[in-house]
Amino acid sequence: MPLREIQESVQQIASAVASVLRVEVEIADSQFLRIAGTGKTEAGVLRTMAGEDHIYRESLLAGHPVVIMHPGQDERCRPCMHYGNCVETGEICCPIQLDNENIGVIGLLAFDEEQRERLFADVDAILTYLQKMAELIAIKLKEHYLYVEQLHTVEKLRVVMDEMDKAVFLVDQDNRIIQANQRARQYLRLDHDDSQTAEWIDAIRRADAAQSAPKQVVLSIGQEDKTFLFAIKPILLAGTVKEWVITLDDVQEVVQIARQVSGYSEPDPFRMIGGNSPAIVQAKEVARRVAASDSTVLLQGESGTGKELFAKAIHQTSPRRDEPFLSINCAAIPEHLMESELFGYEEGSFTGARKGGKPGLFEVAGKGTLFLDEIGDMPMPLQSKLLRVLQEKEWYRIGGNGKPIRLAARIIAATHLDLQERVDAGLFRLDLYYRLHVIPIHLPSLRERREDILPLANDILLAHANRVGKRLHGFSQETQNVLFHHGWRGNVRELENVIEYAVNMETTSWVQPSSLPIRTGMLRESSSHSVKENQGSFDWQKQGLTLKELERAAIDTTMQQIRDRNGRKEEAAALLGISRATLFRKLREYGLT
């Protein structure tokens, strides 16, 4: 019963027509249920017209108008129950058609002579008007169909959106959320408080302008900061943006679901750091113990000892493992760029500033970990600003003067330099040193853990041999001796490079010394030559000296030879088989230079 679905509108049309033509109006559907009526027919609305529907039936079946000048006498009225005593004085009816289907009839009725005169005064004009009213009713029904279809589509979309595993919401031109699915209401707690909506949308727009996919943003929801992956797309109408659709994925949930689906079991990150010597085991144990805390960690070790590897392992073992891990090399970026990289900047804060500004690494790291590599090379002006962040746990973007941004990330710093020596030389702030030196972890060089050299070398050899498709059984005895006694100033990184070179050069099943880089042989010869020089210039068996006196003499002799050939202290440390930091400490202890 389609017309019954718009009964109220049909009745309004019937009343309007009756008011204009000053005759009575009656409208029935295809089942001859009276949908609307005026005057004497109004009492029969929503009742069947059985026995009184013969003229309407003819019009409906024939699909054209019917004009009855003398109701009750016209032969077409004979089947009607009121034939011979009809109270009507005239009738004109017209079918209502929608998409070439007859869906009802609209009739004009006269019940007295005045109405009859008005009805038949100009039949052609009345028929034209009546057909227009029939078309209007059909249009109303069409609109109703479209509206119902839209409601159905909206409801289907709502159900689909609510079943999605990501938050989806629409935003208008005023940054108001006008529609949100269940997950969005849950993530953003919209049912409790939506006062932060503008702040969230602004943060999303800034992150969208500053990042490439996949994009992420940190939103403050209540008293909690949460990290989301997001996408924002415009909804265009005639080339003009009307609204935006935004989707959010909780980073922690995404990682957790991925692990569940894949059956992935997180390995111990520290097991990825090779070596079983007491020195490296102790370093890993300390790092593993502090991983769960928020304390600042300072990793100290020579180049190539795995400082970033340790930083990542600490992050991956910590409760922050599902948050971002970001790193910056303080020695690789110019001072004027490093400040904006760390702290970010507001739009218009300097010439060339990106529209909308840019979040810094402190901000993008969110509740994750920020790794400051080569912190010892940070310029003094930036050291002051970093100190304030570590002390106050907040900062401002460059050009920002509003609400400060709270620091939520954990800081891990690393350096190959002796920071105490840098402090003594006036190149590093003492107060910043103590802020960073909360949990210092010394990463031993390969010289301090020679028992790890050959096991590490074998693991690296296997990996590179598999990569290039070679069958190598291992290292010859002579090659093992070379690897074991080499100084390894570049530590594990140098070891990896040497072995990768050897894998590519070797033509037998066992790596021979001839396949090692020439530099390795040169350094080995230089190292042996220096040791012989040391042995020749100092009587190591001299009687009457204590162990400390022997140590002091060895260091003094080695330093003298390094000075004679304008060498570096790193070379002296390598010849003595100790770390650079240990050498500097011993030099201070014995008053040597």
C-alpha positions as a printed NumPy array, in Angstrom:
array([[  0.   ,   0.   ,   0.   ],
       [  2.441,   2.663,  -1.209],
       [  0.059,   5.655,  -1.039],
       [ -0.848,   4.829,   2.532],
       [  2.817,   5.386,   3.462],
       [  2.37 ,   9.082,   2.573],
       [ -1.247,   9.37 ,   3.763],
       [ -0.641,  12.619,   5.607],
       [  0.838,  14.309,   2.501],
       [ -1.959,  12.951,   0.275],
       [ -4.585,  14.299,   2.667],
       [ -2.906,  17.718,   2.593],
       [ -3.018,  17.708,  -1.224],
       [ -6.703,  16.668,  -1.203],
       [ -7.584,  19.487,   1.2  ],
       [ -5.636,  22.005,  -0.908],
       [ -7.381,  20.942,  -4.129],
       [-10.803,  21.07 ,  -2.449],
       [-10.043,  24.565,  -1.185],
       [ -9.035,  25.775,  -4.663],
       [-11.81 ,  24.137,  -6.732],
       [-14.489,  24.213,  -4.013],
       [-15.56 ,  20.657,  -4.749],
       [-14.937,  17.52 ,  -2.73 ],
       [-11.846,  15.406,  -3.3  ],
       [-11.344,  11.699,  -2.814],
       [ -8.114,   9.717,  -3.336],
       [ -7.823,   5.924,  -3.31 ],
       [ -4.94 ,   3.517,  -3.788],
       [ -4.719,   0.601,  -6.241],
       [ -6.591,  -1.613,  -3.755],
       [ -9.37 ,   0.99 ,  -3.52 ],
       [ -8.603,   1.918,   0.041],
       [ -9.681,   5.514,   0.579],
       [ -6.409,   7.326,   1.421],
       [ -7.751,  10.866,   1.616],
       [-11.1  ,  12.608,   1.492],
       [-12.821,  15.923,   2.108],
       [-16.356,  16.85 ,   3.023],
       [-18.717,  13.882,   2.963],
       [-15.934,  11.451,   2.015],
       [-13.631,  12.366,   4.903],
       [-15.347,   9.996,   7.322],
       [-14.419,   7.044,   5.107],
       [-10.678,   7.694,   5.054],
       [ -8.579,   4.514,   5.489],
       [-11.626,   2.391,   4.789],
       [-12.289,   0.228,   1.742],
       [-14.539,   1.469,  -1.056],
       [-16.008,  -1.961,  -1.819],
       [-19.246,  -1.572,  -3.843],
       [-18.509,   2.091,  -4.538],
       [-15.335,   1.698,  -6.592],
       [-16.665,   0.902, -10.072],
       [-15.823,   4.234, -11.736],
       [-12.408,   4.389, -10.026],
       [-11.746,   0.816, -11.124],
       [-12.518,   1.714, -14.759],
       [-10.178,   4.689, -14.643],
       [ -7.474,   2.656, -12.931],
       [ -7.675,  -0.314, -15.316],
       [ -8.021,   1.799, -18.467],
       [ -5.359,   4.241, -17.368],
       [ -7.235,   7.385, -18.411],
       [ -9.627,   9.942, -16.872],
       [-13.357,   9.225, -16.537],
       [-16.049,  11.922, -16.526],
       [-19.515,  11.099, -15.11 ],
       [-22.026,  13.867, -15.824],
       [-25.024,  12.082, -14.202],
       [-24.031,   9.711, -11.43 ],
       [-26.685,   7.077, -10.65 ],
       [-27.972,   7.236, -14.231],
       [-24.864,   6.649, -16.331],
       [-24.642,   3.042, -17.576],
       [-21.107,   2.856, -16.197],
       [-22.585,   3.308, -12.729],
       [-24.965,   0.332, -13.011],
       [-22.769,  -2.085, -10.977],
       [-22.64 ,   0.421,  -8.133],
       [-24.76 ,  -0.214,  -5.059],
       [-26.015,   3.389,  -5.247],
       [-27.178,   3.182,  -8.864],
       [-30.516,   4.968,  -9.216],
       [-30.229,   6.854,  -5.919],
       [-26.655,   8.326,  -5.95 ],
       [-26.153,  11.445,  -3.833],
       [-23.412,  12.714,  -6.151],
       [-24.251,  15.238,  -8.844],
       [-21.044,  14.86 , -10.825],
       [-17.68 ,  13.08 , -10.826],
       [-14.349,  13.349, -12.611],
       [-11.518,  10.999, -11.779],
       [ -7.973,  10.456, -13.037],
       [ -5.425,   7.642, -12.436],
       [ -2.246,   8.311, -10.47 ],
       [  0.746,   6.822, -12.276],
       [  4.307,   6.22 , -11.127],
       [  6.895,   4.748, -13.501],
       [  4.096,   3.684, -15.924],
       [  2.256,   1.84 , -13.152],
       [ -1.234,   2.867, -11.962],
       [ -0.959,   3.215,  -8.212],
       [ -4.235,   4.998,  -7.364],
       [ -7.042,   7.331,  -8.391],
       [ -7.84 ,  10.947,  -7.563],
       [-11.499,  11.958,  -7.906],
       [-13.357,  15.254,  -7.845],
       [-16.939,  14.975,  -6.565],
       [-19.948,  17.3  ,  -6.63 ],
       [-22.767,  16.86 ,  -4.116],
       [-24.936,  19.85 ,  -5.068],
       [-25.688,  21.995,  -8.087],
       [-23.178,  24.726,  -7.185],
       [-20.347,  22.206,  -6.969],
       [-21.605,  20.568, -10.193],
       [-21.458,  23.86 , -12.055],
       [-17.921,  24.535, -10.852],
       [-16.866,  20.954, -11.71 ],
       [-18.16 ,  21.006, -15.291],
       [-17.666,  24.688, -16.106],
       [-14.444,  23.883, -17.992],
       [-13.881,  20.125, -18.063],
       [-10.65 ,  20.323, -20.066],
       [ -9.109,  22.754, -17.606],
       [-10.293,  20.637, -14.669],
       [ -8.808,  17.484, -16.234],
       [ -5.488,  19.232, -16.82 ],
       [ -5.414,  20.449, -13.236],
       [ -6.45 ,  17.021, -11.933],
       [ -3.683,  15.315, -13.886],
       [ -1.171,  17.786, -12.444],
       [ -2.367,  16.92 ,  -8.942],
       [ -2.018,  13.203,  -9.79 ],
       [  1.552,  13.874, -10.919],
       [  2.209,  15.805,  -7.701],
       [  1.039,  12.843,  -5.635],
       [  3.257,  10.529,  -7.712],
       [  6.228,  12.869,  -7.134],
       [  5.535,  12.866,  -3.388],
       [  5.508,   9.089,  -3.404],
       [  8.738,   9.015,  -5.426],
       [ 10.366,  11.357,  -2.931],
       [  9.14 ,   9.103,  -0.155],
       [ 10.676,   6.084,  -1.869],
       [ 13.999,   7.937,  -2.227],
       [ 13.857,   9.066,   1.387],
       [ 13.171,   5.536,   2.602],
       [ 15.958,   4.24 ,   0.388],
       [ 18.302,   6.846,   1.818],
       [ 17.291,   5.879,   5.348],
       [ 17.94 ,   2.26 ,   4.464],
       [ 21.331,   3.125,   2.987],
       [ 22.233,   5.253,   6.006],
       [ 21.199,   2.46 ,   8.351],
       [ 23.23 ,  -0.079,   6.39 ],
       [ 26.22 ,   2.254,   6.478],
       [ 25.716,   2.784,  10.207],
       [ 25.675,  -0.967,  10.836],
       [ 28.745,  -1.453,   8.63 ],
       [ 30.565,   1.457,  10.28 ],
       [ 29.748,   0.195,  13.773],
       [ 31.102,  -3.234,  12.855],
       [ 34.387,  -1.795,  11.605],
       [ 37.507,  -2.328,  13.706],
       [ 38.559,   1.286,  13.205],
       [ 37.072,   4.575,  14.302],
       [ 35.286,   6.489,  11.533],
       [ 33.753,   9.94 ,  11.898],
       [ 32.658,  12.882,   9.759],
       [ 33.814,  16.432,  10.41 ],
       [ 32.177,  19.585,   9.073],
       [ 33.71 ,  22.927,   8.093],
       [ 33.635,  24.106,  11.724],
       [ 35.666,  21.093,  12.951],
       [ 32.601,  19.553,  14.571],
       [ 32.032,  15.802,  14.564],
       [ 28.637,  15.368,  12.901],
       [ 28.605,  11.573,  12.75 ],
       [ 30.711,   8.888,  14.394],
       [ 30.657,   5.124,  14.545],
       [ 30.683,   3.094,  17.725],
       [ 34.466,   2.609,  17.732],
       [ 35.025,   6.384,  17.346],
       [ 32.667,   7.086,  20.257],
       [ 34.594,   4.51 ,  22.275],
       [ 38.097,   5.754,  21.36 ],
       [ 37.273,   9.446,  21.818],
       [ 34.751,   8.962,  24.668],
       [ 32.284,  11.149,  22.795],
       [ 29.341,  10.018,  24.902],
       [ 31.015,  11.532,  27.978],
       [ 32.786,  14.649,  26.71 ],
       [ 33.288,  16.111,  23.229],
       [ 34.834,  19.398,  24.333],
       [ 38.245,  18.43 ,  22.898],
       [ 36.943,  17.846,  19.37 ],
       [ 38.477,  20.988,  17.838],
       [ 41.823,  20.215,  19.504],
       [ 41.82 ,  16.648,  18.086],
       [ 40.934,  17.765,  14.556],
       [ 43.616,  20.45 ,  14.662],
       [ 46.23 ,  17.888,  15.766],
       [ 45.155,  15.526,  12.974],
       [ 45.379,  18.258,  10.332],
       [ 48.883,  19.272,  11.511],
       [ 50.069,  15.666,  11.48 ],
       [ 48.51 ,  15.136,   8.038],
       [ 50.443,  18.093,   6.61 ],
       [ 53.721,  17.066,   8.233],
       [ 53.898,  13.321,   7.584],
       [ 53.802,  10.789,   4.788],
       [ 51.83 ,   7.538,   5.028],
       [ 51.437,   5.711,   7.31 ],
       [ 50.535,   8.732,   9.409],
       [ 50.14 ,   8.795,  13.156],
       [ 48.955,  11.305,  15.712],
       [ 48.918,  11.577,  19.492],
       [ 45.551,  12.724,  20.882],
       [ 44.953,  13.827,  24.464],
       [ 41.746,  12.095,  25.542],
       [ 40.802,  13.136,  29.044],
       [ 43.995,  12.767,  31.058],
       [ 45.5  ,  10.167,  28.724],
       [ 47.567,  10.478,  25.543],
       [ 46.87 ,   7.824,  22.899],
       [ 48.664,   7.181,  19.607],
       [ 46.61 ,   6.472,  16.479],
       [ 47.263,   5.691,  12.85 ],
       [ 44.948,   7.942,  10.862],
       [ 43.715,   8.934,   7.421],
       [ 41.709,  12.018,   6.458],
       [ 39.85 ,  12.375,   3.159],
       [ 37.712,  15.261,   1.852],
       [ 34.093,  14.819,   0.758],
       [ 33.643,  16.923,  -2.37 ],
       [ 30.449,  18.334,  -3.851],
       [ 30.799,  20.115,  -7.197],
       [ 34.524,  20.447,  -6.561],
       [ 34.061,  22.041,  -3.125],
       [ 35.044,  20.357,   0.129],
       [ 31.946,  20.016,   2.297],
       [ 33.098,  17.595,   4.978],
       [ 35.96 ,  15.281,   5.869],
       [ 35.944,  11.62 ,   6.799],
       [ 38.611,  10.602,   9.321],
       [ 39.613,   7.082,  10.314],
       [ 41.636,   6.135,  13.388],
       [ 43.395,   2.908,  14.377],
       [ 44.738,   2.428,  17.889],
       [ 48.421,   1.58 ,  17.386],
       [ 48.495,  -0.786,  20.354],
       [ 45.422,  -2.68 ,  19.105],
       [ 46.852,  -2.96 ,  15.578],
       [ 50.074,  -4.487,  16.872],
       [ 48.236,  -6.828,  19.219],
       [ 45.855,  -8.055,  16.499],
       [ 48.743,  -8.587,  14.075],
       [ 50.496, -10.724,  16.64 ],
       [ 47.388, -12.764,  17.372],
       [ 46.572, -13.389,  13.705],
       [ 50.115, -14.349,  12.745],
       [ 50.775, -16.386,  15.87 ],
       [ 53.869, -14.252,  16.261],
       [ 55.808, -14.673,  19.477],
       [ 58.056, -11.747,  20.331],
       [ 61.649, -12.98 ,  20.773],
       [ 63.821, -11.566,  23.487],
       [ 65.296,  -8.468,  21.792],
       [ 68.506,  -8.833,  23.782],
       [ 69.097, -12.285,  22.311],
       [ 69.586, -10.508,  18.997],
       [ 72.716,  -8.891,  20.453],
       [ 75.47 , -11.421,  19.889],
       [ 78.041, -12.467,  22.426],
       [ 78.304, -14.462,  25.66 ],
       [ 81.335, -12.876,  27.278],
       [ 80.923, -11.601,  30.848],
       [ 81.273,  -8.   ,  29.663],
       [ 78.436,  -8.115,  27.107],
       [ 76.25 , -10.316,  29.304],
       [ 76.542,  -7.772,  32.106],
       [ 75.638,  -4.901,  29.757],
       [ 72.564,  -6.784,  28.481],
       [ 71.498,  -7.676,  32.015],
       [ 71.641,  -4.053,  33.172],
       [ 69.732,  -2.905,  30.076],
       [ 67.097,  -5.601,  30.562],
       [ 66.575,  -4.601,  34.206],
       [ 66.02 ,  -0.907,  33.426],
       [ 63.808,  -1.505,  30.384],
       [ 60.595,  -1.448,  32.411],
       [ 61.368,   1.907,  34.06 ],
       [ 61.079,   5.422,  32.67 ],
       [ 64.572,   6.461,  33.804],
       [ 66.938,   8.074,  31.328],
       [ 69.617,   5.704,  30.009],
       [ 73.064,   6.722,  28.781],
       [ 74.767,   4.197,  26.506],
       [ 78.55 ,   4.673,  26.339],
       [ 80.76 ,   2.816,  23.932],
       [ 82.993,   3.103,  20.917],
       [ 81.631,   3.338,  17.408],
       [ 80.265,   0.038,  16.21 ],
       [ 79.546,  -1.436,  19.654],
       [ 75.781,  -1.549,  19.033],
       [ 74.442,   1.469,  20.901],
       [ 71.326,   1.844,  18.719],
       [ 70.788,  -1.924,  18.87 ],
       [ 70.778,  -1.694,  22.667],
       [ 68.423,   1.304,  22.584],
       [ 65.951,  -0.575,  20.398],
       [ 66.172,  -3.67 ,  22.602],
       [ 65.409,  -1.576,  25.7  ],
       [ 62.413,  -0.036,  23.906],
       [ 61.115,  -3.381,  22.626],
       [ 61.361,  -4.923,  26.094],
       [ 59.645,  -1.991,  27.804],
       [ 55.906,  -1.306,  28.271],
       [ 56.365,   1.278,  25.491],
       [ 57.098,  -1.403,  22.89 ],
       [ 53.925,  -0.643,  20.916],
       [ 54.655,   3.094,  20.824],
       [ 57.041,   4.8  ,  18.36 ],
       [ 60.823,   4.443,  18.535],
       [ 62.477,   7.486,  16.98 ],
       [ 66.162,   8.304,  16.713],
       [ 68.233,  11.324,  15.767],
       [ 71.982,  11.616,  15.298],
       [ 73.046,  14.781,  17.106],
       [ 76.318,  14.892,  15.158],
       [ 74.784,  14.577,  11.7  ],
       [ 72.35 ,  17.513,  11.651],
       [ 73.323,  21.214,  11.643],
       [ 72.488,  23.123,  14.804],
       [ 69.868,  25.386,  13.184],
       [ 68.016,  22.36 ,  11.814],
       [ 68.341,  20.152,  14.873],
       [ 66.315,  22.526,  17.05 ],
       [ 63.316,  22.376,  14.714],
       [ 63.716,  18.602,  14.35 ],
       [ 63.569,  18.116,  18.108],
       [ 61.078,  20.774,  19.187],
       [ 59.018,  21.383,  16.031],
       [ 57.755,  24.796,  14.988],
       [ 54.582,  26.798,  14.471],
       [ 53.431,  28.21 ,  11.157],
       [ 55.183,  31.469,  10.301],
       [ 57.838,  31.073,  12.999],
       [ 60.627,  31.596,  10.45 ],
       [ 61.147,  32.052,   6.721],
       [ 60.356,  28.816,   4.939],
       [ 58.316,  27.381,   7.824],
       [ 55.804,  24.846,   6.567],
       [ 52.157,  25.874,   6.519],
       [ 50.45 ,  24.519,   9.59 ],
       [ 53.791,  24.105,  11.372],
       [ 55.519,  20.821,  12.098],
       [ 55.675,  18.608,  15.186],
       [ 59.142,  17.831,  16.527],
       [ 60.501,  14.428,  17.467],
       [ 59.677,  14.983,  21.147],
       [ 56.042,  15.375,  20.084],
       [ 55.899,  12.663,  17.417],
       [ 57.519,  10.13 ,  19.761],
       [ 54.412,  10.383,  21.91 ],
       [ 54.628,   7.85 ,  24.729],
       [ 57.371,   5.932,  22.947],
       [ 61.161,   6.262,  23.069],
       [ 63.389,   8.978,  21.643],
       [ 67.003,   7.895,  21.035],
       [ 69.525,  10.75 ,  21.025],
       [ 72.614,   9.279,  19.377],
       [ 76.019,  10.975,  19.622],
       [ 74.713,  13.25 ,  22.371],
       [ 78.294,  14.3  ,  23.164],
       [ 78.424,  16.23 ,  19.876],
       [ 75.316,  18.301,  20.618],
       [ 76.044,  22.073,  20.405],
       [ 76.06 ,  23.93 ,  23.734],
       [ 72.99 ,  26.144,  22.984],
       [ 70.879,  23.073,  22.316],
       [ 72.221,  21.386,  25.435],
       [ 70.568,  24.131,  27.504],
       [ 67.217,  23.576,  25.81 ],
       [ 67.466,  19.81 ,  26.154],
       [ 68.273,  20.233,  29.84 ],
       [ 65.066,  22.235,  30.33 ],
       [ 62.994,  19.535,  28.64 ],
       [ 64.506,  16.865,  30.879],
       [ 63.988,  19.005,  33.996],
       [ 60.526,  20.449,  33.33 ],
       [ 59.148,  17.579,  31.235],
       [ 57.666,  20.106,  28.811],
       [ 58.631,  22.337,  25.894],
       [ 57.302,  24.82 ,  23.346],
       [ 57.486,  24.606,  19.585],
       [ 59.671,  27.218,  17.92 ],
       [ 57.471,  30.299,  17.603],
       [ 54.946,  28.871,  20.043],
       [ 53.692,  30.895,  22.994],
       [ 50.579,  29.026,  24.024],
       [ 50.14 ,  25.916,  26.105],
       [ 53.396,  23.968,  26.628],
       [ 53.612,  20.419,  25.298],
       [ 54.176,  17.739,  27.916],
       [ 56.995,  15.231,  27.437],
       [ 55.656,  11.684,  27.46 ],
       [ 58.522,   9.874,  25.737],
       [ 61.42 ,   8.107,  27.402],
       [ 64.897,   9.427,  26.567],
       [ 67.823,   7.14 ,  25.752],
       [ 71.088,   8.877,  24.892],
       [ 74.325,   7.468,  23.511],
       [ 77.855,   8.646,  22.841],
       [ 81.266,   7.322,  21.838],
       [ 82.926,  10.222,  23.64 ],
       [ 84.03 ,  10.473,  27.258],
       [ 81.405,  12.946,  28.512],
       [ 83.327,  13.608,  31.728],
       [ 86.289,  14.674,  29.626],
       [ 83.987,  16.872,  27.524],
       [ 82.664,  18.46 ,  30.703],
       [ 86.211,  19.141,  31.922],
       [ 87.02 ,  20.729,  28.56 ],
       [ 83.936,  22.996,  28.775],
       [ 82.28 ,  21.327,  25.799],
       [ 79.418,  19.658,  27.681],
       [ 77.18 ,  20.977,  30.449],
       [ 77.773,  19.349,  33.809],
       [ 74.088,  19.637,  34.81 ],
       [ 72.997,  17.968,  31.55 ],
       [ 75.614,  15.254,  32.113],
       [ 74.019,  14.377,  35.449],
       [ 70.531,  14.47 ,  33.926],
       [ 71.634,  11.943,  31.319],
       [ 73.919,   9.912,  33.552],
       [ 71.012,   8.375,  35.523],
       [ 71.57 ,   4.821,  34.318],
       [ 74.902,   4.595,  32.482],
       [ 75.58 ,   1.388,  30.568],
       [ 79.055,   0.708,  29.217],
       [ 79.047,  -1.248,  25.953],
       [ 82.335,  -3.165,  25.718],
       [ 84.498,  -3.032,  22.624],
       [ 85.528,  -6.235,  20.864],
       [ 88.975,  -5.817,  22.417],
       [ 87.319,  -6.087,  25.839],
       [ 85.535,  -9.297,  24.873],
       [ 87.813, -11.119,  22.471],
       [ 86.161, -14.426,  23.339],
       [ 83.091, -13.167,  21.381],
       [ 85.015, -12.35 ,  18.17 ],
       [ 85.054, -15.797,  16.56 ],
       [ 81.453, -16.777,  17.479],
       [ 80.252, -13.427,  16.105],
       [ 82.396, -13.875,  13.01 ],
       [ 80.914, -17.326,  12.351],
       [ 77.337, -16.029,  12.67 ],
       [ 78.078, -13.133,  10.322],
       [ 79.821, -15.467,   7.879],
       [ 76.812, -17.797,   7.736],
       [ 74.397, -14.916,   7.142],
       [ 76.417, -13.355,   4.306],
       [ 77.258, -16.713,   2.701],
       [ 73.547, -17.594,   2.566],
       [ 72.749, -14.198,   1.114],
       [ 75.176, -14.572,  -1.797],
       [ 74.597, -18.318,  -2.205],
       [ 78.079, -19.559,  -1.262],
       [ 78.982, -22.739,   0.66 ],
       [ 81.62 , -21.701,   3.171],
       [ 82.553, -24.029,   6.03 ],
       [ 84.247, -21.364,   8.154],
       [ 87.602, -19.673,   8.705],
       [ 91.024, -21.274,   8.375],
       [ 93.13 , -21.439,  11.534],
       [ 95.389, -18.653,  10.34 ],
       [ 92.368, -16.467,   9.534],
       [ 90.966, -17.102,  13.005],
       [ 94.238, -15.931,  14.519],
       [ 94.137, -12.752,  12.438],
       [ 90.54 , -12.016,  13.446],
       [ 91.18 , -12.749,  17.117],
       [ 94.248, -10.525,  17.458],
       [ 93.111,  -7.615,  15.295],
       [ 92.471,  -4.3  ,  17.104],
       [ 88.881,  -3.805,  15.785],
       [ 88.684,  -0.081,  16.267],
       [ 85.364,  -0.196,  14.384],
       [ 84.162,  -3.073,  16.593],
       [ 81.221,  -5.203,  15.365],
       [ 80.492,  -2.866,  12.466],
       [ 84.066,  -3.26 ,  11.21 ],
       [ 83.902,  -7.019,  11.78 ],
       [ 80.746,  -7.244,   9.644],
       [ 82.331,  -5.245,   6.818],
       [ 85.508,  -7.343,   6.861],
       [ 83.592, -10.613,   6.699],
       [ 81.203,  -9.387,   4.006],
       [ 84.248,  -8.45 ,   1.923],
       [ 85.85 , -11.851,   2.562],
       [ 82.691, -13.761,   1.587],
       [ 82.656, -12.005,  -1.752],
       [ 86.393, -12.572,  -2.368],
       [ 86.859, -16.15 ,  -1.132],
       [ 87.074, -18.9  ,  -3.804],
       [ 87.628, -21.911,  -1.502],
       [ 85.463, -23.524,   1.166],
       [ 87.4  , -21.901,   4.014],
       [ 88.042, -18.188,   4.359],
       [ 91.776, -17.538,   3.981],
       [ 93.732, -14.482,   5.228],
       [ 94.254, -13.449,   1.62 ],
       [ 90.498, -12.821,   1.284],
       [ 90.45 , -10.323,   4.123],
       [ 90.615,  -6.619,   3.224],
       [ 94.151,  -5.295,   2.805],
       [ 93.504,  -2.791,   5.576],
       [ 93.069,  -5.631,   8.072],
       [ 96.5  ,  -7.024,   7.223],
       [ 98.072,  -3.572,   7.403],
       [ 96.54 ,  -2.865,  10.773],
       [ 97.56 ,  -6.287,  12.047],
       [101.138,  -5.725,  10.927],
       [101.122,  -2.242,  12.4  ],
       [ 99.742,  -3.558,  15.66 ],
       [102.389,  -6.313,  15.862],
       [105.152,  -3.864,  14.956],
       [104.062,  -1.483,  17.687],
       [104.014,  -4.234,  20.273],
       [107.57 ,  -5.234,  19.279],
       [108.634,  -1.594,  19.611],
       [107.099,  -1.473,  23.064],
       [108.824,  -4.647,  24.086],
       [112.169,  -3.396,  22.781],
       [112.026,  -0.005,  24.498],
       [110.949,  -1.162,  27.941],
       [112.182,  -4.006,  30.114],
       [108.893,  -5.674,  31.132],
       [110.815,  -8.009,  33.457],
       [112.415,  -5.16 ,  35.352],
       [112.586,  -6.063,  39.023],
       [111.202,  -4.084,  41.941],
       [108.1  ,  -2.588,  40.214],
       [104.538,  -3.067,  41.429],
       [101.682,  -3.996,  39.066],
       [100.471,  -0.381,  38.988],
       [103.976,   0.837,  38.208],
       [104.22 ,  -1.659,  35.363],
       [100.821,  -0.499,  34.067],
       [101.855,   3.138,  34.259],
       [105.094,   2.421,  32.455],
       [103.314,   0.519,  29.681],
       [100.837,   3.341,  29.139],
       [103.566,   5.999,  29.242],
       [105.724,   4.112,  26.713],
       [102.809,   3.536,  24.344],
       [101.708,   7.167,  24.533],
       [105.253,   8.34 ,  23.794],
       [105.375,   6.217,  20.626],
       [101.956,   7.481,  19.537],
       [103.122,  11.083,  19.998],
       [106.308,  10.391,  18.032],
       [104.27 ,   9.484,  14.937],
       [101.483,  12.032,  15.566],
       [ 98.982,   9.272,  16.222],
       [ 95.704,   9.37 ,  18.127],
       [ 94.846,   8.196,  21.596],
       [ 92.414,   5.698,  20.1  ],
       [ 95.435,   3.924,  18.562],
       [ 97.128,   3.787,  21.962],
       [ 94.001,   2.292,  23.522],
       [ 93.851,  -0.301,  20.728],
       [ 97.527,  -1.252,  21.211],
       [ 97.036,  -1.571,  24.961],
       [ 93.86 ,  -3.625,  24.513],
       [ 91.672,  -1.259,  26.553],
       [ 88.799,   1.08 ,  25.724],
       [ 89.289,   4.758,  24.946],
       [ 87.398,   5.719,  28.114],
       [ 89.613,   3.443,  30.224],
       [ 92.735,   4.975,  28.693],
       [ 91.607,   8.513,  29.544],
       [ 90.798,   7.429,  33.095],
       [ 94.225,   5.796,  33.482],
       [ 95.959,   8.874,  32.064],
       [ 94.211,  11.055,  34.658],
       [ 94.969,   8.524,  37.397],
       [ 98.692,   8.405,  36.618],
       [ 99.026,  12.077,  35.694],
       [100.092,  11.288,  32.12 ],
       [ 99.291,  13.146,  28.92 ]])
